[in-house]
Amino acid sequence: MKGEYLILLAAILLFPLALSFDRNVRLYKHAGSLLKVLLIVSVPFWIWDLLVTARGHWAFNEQYVLGITLLGMPVEEWLFFPVVAFISIFTWESVKYFIRRRP
């Protein structure tokens, strides 16, 4: 199905993004730092992804992506690394909250 990759990314992002506004996590208060970290993490992986895709080490099945590309990679692949990084940061901040709550 066209767009399945994007649907999967949205599905895994949905709850962490919604819960990141919880008063105990409040990631939105650090939006500037969060964006910087997402870029710092994503840029090396984007470069690596561009190189290995260009070399033909892997490709993206047109059946599952929207077909919108940038530099030869589908938009979904560009979103993959920031999404995974965001979910990781959200998980870390949530775990920190629950560790602090323990007696």
Secondary structure in CASP SS format (residue, H / E / C, confidence):
PFRMAT SS
TARGET T0000
AUTHOR 0000-0000-0000
METHOD secondary structure of the structure
MODEL  1
M C 1.00
K C 1.00
G C 1.00
E H 1.00
Y H 1.00
L H 1.00
I H 1.00
L H 1.00
L H 1.00
A H 1.00
A H 1.00
I H 1.00
L H 1.00
L H 1.00
F H 1.00
P H 1.00
L H 1.00
A H 1.00
L H 1.00
S C 1.00
F C 1.00
D C 1.00
R C 1.00
N C 1.00
V C 1.00
R C 1.00
L H 1.00
Y H 1.00
K H 1.00
H H 1.00
A H 1.00
G H 1.00
S H 1.00
L H 1.00
L H 1.00
K H 1.00
V H 1.00
L H 1.00
L H 1.00
I H 1.00
V H 1.00
S H 1.00
V H 1.00
P H 1.00
F H 1.00
W H 1.00
I H 1.00
W H 1.00
D H 1.00
L H 1.00
L H 1.00
V H 1.00
T H 1.00
A H 1.00
R C 1.00
G C 1.00
H C 1.00
W C 1.00
A C 1.00
F C 1.00
N C 1.00
E C 1.00
Q C 1.00
Y C 1.00
V C 1.00
L C 1.00
G C 1.00
I C 1.00
T E 1.00
L E 1.00
L C 1.00
G C 1.00
M E 1.00
P E 1.00
V H 1.00
E H 1.00
E H 1.00
W H 1.00
L H 1.00
F H 1.00
F H 1.00
P H 1.00
V H 1.00
V H 1.00
A H 1.00
F H 1.00
I H 1.00
S H 1.00
I H 1.00
F H 1.00
T H 1.00
W H 1.00
E H 1.00
S H 1.00
V H 1.00
K H 1.00
Y H 1.00
F H 1.00
I H 1.00
R H 1.00
R H 1.00
R C 1.00
P C 1.00
END
